[in-house]
Amino acid sequence: MQNSAAPTSAPYTPAAPAAPAIQPSQRRRAIIATVIGNGLEWFDFTVYSFFAVIIAKLFFPTGDDLSSLLLAVATFGVGFFMRPVGGIVLGIYADRVGRKAALSLTILLMALGTTLIGIAPTYDQIGLFAPLLIVVARLMQGFSAGGEMGGATAFLTEYAPARQRAYYSSWIQASIGVAVLLGAAVGTFVTSSLSTEALNSWGWRLPFLLGIVIGPVGYYIRHHLDETPTFRDNAERADSPLKEIVQAYPRETLASFSMVILWTVCTYVLLFYMPTYAVKVLKVPQADGFIAGMAGGSAIMVFAPLVGLLADRIGRRVLLSGSALLILVLAWPMFAYINHAPGLASLLVFQLVFGVLIATYTGPILAAFSELFPARVLSTGLSVAYNFAVTIFGGFASFIITWLIATTGSSMAPAIYVMIAAAISLVGTRFVREPSYLQQR
């Protein structure tokens, strides 16, 4: 007998509307805003190193040039003490509140610290309060810089198409090249166009006073961005991002930490320390060091996105391992070269060679990191690994190298430091996981 009862069925539920597709114009704005904002952050944070020799005389007068320089570069490193704190606090803020909010906050804090250095009275004017103001300003800058890389990486990789993450995130490194280029260009301008008296009295302040402009402009650019769709549409939030990183992703954090070592040593030794090295060790005009720095920054700015495109096609690991190996092999002969033939020509070759190698190493690195952590803890995980490595190996690199050169009498100390970093990071690159679309080939 046929059952005449109507079959039961689940109540009709309308399908959820599809998330709106990301428009190309949104992605372009994301890249432009990140490059400008991150570049300005790095310019603010690192321009101190370009003028370390002058700051040493004005704020840390000890009667001995070496002691004053050591104090100045140590104060440069002081900012790095706050980077892990800023990385954790702002990384959690980015994972809990949003990438846009965190990036807007970081640039305001950075501009405030930079402006404080630009207006600080010298030791002759207010005594011990002068170096204290510099230390406070560096701590503010360090806290801000600690949150920048994690937030910027999460922002760009979440806007990127799945097969273009290396290209999109490589623009963060390109923006660091912009910062090096801008800082070196400003340094070249003020040192070549001003007398020694004018430079030491007020000219050195000009790059720092740009912070008064940088803050509002950078904040405006970032505040008017759209939040990333991944963060906006993802209802899952980690209750404690830091706790989850420590408990669930220790291997990924350690791998990221080891790879950042070479990145930070290359940045702070081969790029930012070289103008000081050129003056104090090679005895060449300060303008030559700045001009060579412009060449290195330009090489990174141009090649990092090209390497990012290549990494999306052939993978991250081969580029990371290959460039780390080349830096390990070339560090000693390249430093021997500029010491044997000091001058603008040798410095240009040095900066161009290492500029290309740094771009090759760092172009794919942030995409590799972003594929190690899930979105809910991405900013925190990257901030922790990045900032602890930068603090330990990058922050006091200038101080350690200056001290080593003075103690050993060898101008090759920076080469040894770079080689050790390259060896450690070369091992770390072997833990990189390629994205699934490349594994399927």
Secondary structure as the mmCIF struct_conf table of DSSP 4:
data_model
#
loop_
_struct_conf.conf_type_id
_struct_conf.id
_struct_conf.beg_label_comp_id
_struct_conf.beg_label_asym_id
_struct_conf.beg_label_seq_id
_struct_conf.end_label_comp_id
_struct_conf.end_label_asym_id
_struct_conf.end_label_seq_id
BEND BEND1 ALA A 5 ALA A 5
HELX_LH_PP_P HELX_LH_PP_P1 ALA A 6 THR A 8
HELX_LH_PP_P HELX_LH_PP_P2 ALA A 10 TYR A 12
HELX_LH_PP_P HELX_LH_PP_P3 PRO A 14 GLN A 23
HELX_RH_AL_P HELX_RH_AL_P1 PRO A 24 PHE A 50
TURN_TY1_P TURN_TY1_P1 PHE A 51 PHE A 51
HELX_RH_AL_P HELX_RH_AL_P2 ALA A 52 PHE A 59
BEND BEND2 GLY A 63 GLY A 63
HELX_RH_AL_P HELX_RH_AL_P3 ASP A 65 PHE A 81
TURN_TY1_P TURN_TY1_P2 MET A 82 MET A 82
HELX_RH_AL_P HELX_RH_AL_P4 ARG A 83 ARG A 96
TURN_TY1_P TURN_TY1_P3 VAL A 97 VAL A 97
HELX_RH_AL_P HELX_RH_AL_P5 ARG A 99 ILE A 119
HELX_RH_AL_P HELX_RH_AL_P6 TYR A 123 ILE A 126
TURN_TY1_P TURN_TY1_P4 GLY A 127 LEU A 128
HELX_RH_AL_P HELX_RH_AL_P7 PHE A 129 TYR A 159
BEND BEND3 ALA A 160 ALA A 160
HELX_RH_3T_P HELX_RH_3T_P1 ALA A 162 GLN A 164
HELX_RH_AL_P HELX_RH_AL_P8 ARG A 165 SER A 193
BEND BEND4 LEU A 194 LEU A 194
HELX_RH_AL_P HELX_RH_AL_P9 THR A 196 SER A 201
TURN_TY1_P TURN_TY1_P5 TRP A 202 TRP A 202
HELX_RH_3T_P HELX_RH_3T_P2 GLY A 203 ARG A 205
HELX_RH_AL_P HELX_RH_AL_P10 LEU A 206 LEU A 209
TURN_TY1_P TURN_TY1_P6 LEU A 210 LEU A 210
HELX_RH_AL_P HELX_RH_AL_P11 GLY A 211 HIS A 223
TURN_TY1_P TURN_TY1_P7 HIS A 224 HIS A 224
BEND BEND5 LEU A 225 LEU A 225
HELX_LH_PP_P HELX_LH_PP_P4 ASP A 226 THR A 228
HELX_RH_AL_P HELX_RH_AL_P12 PRO A 229 ASP A 233
BEND BEND6 ASP A 239 ASP A 239
HELX_RH_AL_P HELX_RH_AL_P13 PRO A 241 ALA A 248
HELX_RH_AL_P HELX_RH_AL_P14 PRO A 250 VAL A 265
HELX_RH_PI_P HELX_RH_PI_P1 CYS A 266 LEU A 271
BEND BEND7 PHE A 272 TYR A 273
HELX_RH_AL_P HELX_RH_AL_P15 MET A 274 LYS A 280
TURN_TY1_P TURN_TY1_P8 VAL A 281 VAL A 281
BEND BEND8 LEU A 282 LEU A 282
HELX_RH_AL_P HELX_RH_AL_P16 GLN A 286 ILE A 314
BEND BEND9 ARG A 316 ARG A 316
HELX_RH_AL_P HELX_RH_AL_P17 ARG A 317 HIS A 340
BEND BEND10 ALA A 341 ALA A 341
BEND BEND11 GLY A 343 GLY A 343
HELX_RH_AL_P HELX_RH_AL_P18 LEU A 344 THR A 362
TURN_TY1_P TURN_TY1_P9 GLY A 363 PRO A 364
HELX_RH_AL_P HELX_RH_AL_P19 ILE A 365 SER A 370
TURN_TY1_P TURN_TY1_P10 GLU A 371 LEU A 372
BEND BEND12 PHE A 373 PHE A 373
HELX_RH_3T_P HELX_RH_3T_P3 ALA A 375 VAL A 377
HELX_RH_AL_P HELX_RH_AL_P20 LEU A 378 ALA A 389
HELX_RH_PI_P HELX_RH_PI_P2 VAL A 390 GLY A 395
TURN_TY1_P TURN_TY1_P11 PHE A 396 PHE A 396
HELX_RH_AL_P HELX_RH_AL_P21 ALA A 397 THR A 408
TURN_TY1_P TURN_TY1_P12 SER A 411 MET A 412
HELX_RH_AL_P HELX_RH_AL_P22 ALA A 413 GLY A 428
HELX_RH_3T_P HELX_RH_3T_P4 THR A 429 PHE A 431
HELX_LH_PP_P HELX_LH_PP_P5 VAL A 432 PRO A 435
HELX_RH_AL_P HELX_RH_AL_P23 SER A 436 GLN A 439
TURN_TY1_P TURN_TY1_P13 GLN A 440 GLN A 440
#
